[in-house]
Amino acid sequence: MCNIWFKNRYNFCMPHSPEEKFMRAAIKEAVKARKNGDYAIGAVIVKNGEIVASSPNRAKTEQDPTLHAELSAIKEATKILGHRHLVGCVMYKPMNHARCVLQPLSGQNWNV
């Protein structure tokens, strides 16, 4: 089995793209949320090719609407980076089974 590689339809191992790597990390956070009894949503924030912050959804299990995966990941990233403007950061979050969204995070676009 390929660990950091995936098999294509011809059974050759191919490297994960960075986007796939980060989306898989976000999906792992979603799986954590689901196992804990929450909605299967996870978020990962990346800067310069490195995961800065990640979070599963906890809004349902903790009855707190501010504990959505996205908000928790943003809060964690701002603490780690030491600034409220997440310029140069990208959020990876699986939206549903069919599609994914990459959301650029910057002070200009989000004003966070």
C-alpha positions as a printed Julia matrix, in Angstrom:
112×3 Matrix{Float64}:
   0.0    0.0     0.0
   1.18   3.5    -0.79
   1.47   5.75    2.27
   2.22   9.19    0.87
   1.37   8.06   -2.62
  -1.9    7.11   -4.21
  -2.59   4.54   -6.87
  -4.0    5.76  -10.15
  -6.24   3.62  -12.34
  -3.19   1.86  -13.78
  -1.95   0.82  -10.3
   1.12   3.06  -10.41
   1.96   4.97   -7.27
   1.9    8.71   -7.83
   2.74  11.5    -5.37
  -0.08  13.44   -3.74
  -0.4   17.0    -4.89
  -0.07  19.52   -2.05
  -3.77  20.34   -2.42
  -4.71  16.69   -2.03
  -2.47  16.35    1.03
  -4.13  19.33    2.73
  -7.64  18.25    1.73
  -6.95  14.79    3.17
  -5.92  16.48    6.43
  -9.2   18.43    6.43
 -11.13  15.21    5.78
  -9.37  13.58    8.76
 -10.61  16.47   10.9
 -14.13  15.89    9.52
 -13.9   12.2    10.43
 -12.87  13.19   13.99
 -15.92  15.42   14.21
 -18.21  12.64   13.01
 -16.73  10.1    15.45
 -17.33  12.59   18.27
 -21.0   12.91   17.3
 -20.8   16.19   15.41
 -21.36  17.1    11.77
 -18.61  15.74    9.51
 -16.86  19.03    8.84
 -13.17  19.8     9.26
 -10.91  22.66    8.3
  -7.18  23.1     7.77
  -5.32  26.39    7.34
  -2.1   26.35    5.34
   0.62  28.96    4.94
   3.72  28.54    2.78
   2.95  24.88    2.18
   2.68  23.99    5.88
  -0.39  23.27    7.97
  -0.68  26.08   10.51
  -3.96  25.08   12.15
  -6.69  22.46   11.91
  -9.95  21.77   13.64
 -12.94  19.43   13.58
 -16.46  20.79   13.92
 -17.59  20.97   17.58
 -20.63  23.25   17.34
 -23.22  20.5    17.81
 -21.52  18.45   20.52
 -20.56  21.47   22.63
 -23.75  23.44   21.8
 -21.68  26.46   20.79
 -22.26  28.09   17.4
 -18.77  29.63   17.46
 -17.12  26.2    17.37
 -17.59  25.54   13.67
 -14.46  23.95   12.2
 -13.66  27.03   10.11
 -13.93  29.48   13.0
 -11.94  27.26   15.33
  -9.18  26.83   12.74
  -9.06  30.59   12.12
  -8.84  31.28   15.88
  -6.04  28.74   16.24
  -4.14  30.14   13.24
  -4.33  33.72   14.53
  -2.93  32.6    17.89
  -0.11  30.63   16.26
   0.78  33.34   13.71
   0.32  36.15   16.21
  -1.82  38.32   13.93
  -5.5   38.6    13.07
  -4.81  39.07    9.35
  -4.16  35.67    7.81
  -2.47  37.02    4.69
  -1.03  34.26    2.51
  -3.09  31.55    4.2
  -5.46  29.13    2.5
  -8.29  27.21    4.17
  -9.02  23.68    2.99
 -12.46  22.39    3.89
 -14.43  19.5     2.39
 -17.88  20.8     1.53
 -19.67  17.59    0.57
 -19.0   14.29   -1.17
 -18.86  15.78   -4.65
 -16.76  18.92   -4.34
 -14.23  20.77   -2.23
 -13.46  24.42   -1.73
 -10.14  26.18   -1.31
 -10.71  29.49    0.37
  -7.92  32.06    0.32
  -7.73  33.86    3.64
  -6.46  37.4     3.61
  -7.16  40.59    5.43
  -8.38  42.18    2.19
 -10.9   39.47    1.34
 -12.07  38.38    4.79
 -11.01  41.28    6.99
 -10.16  38.87    9.81
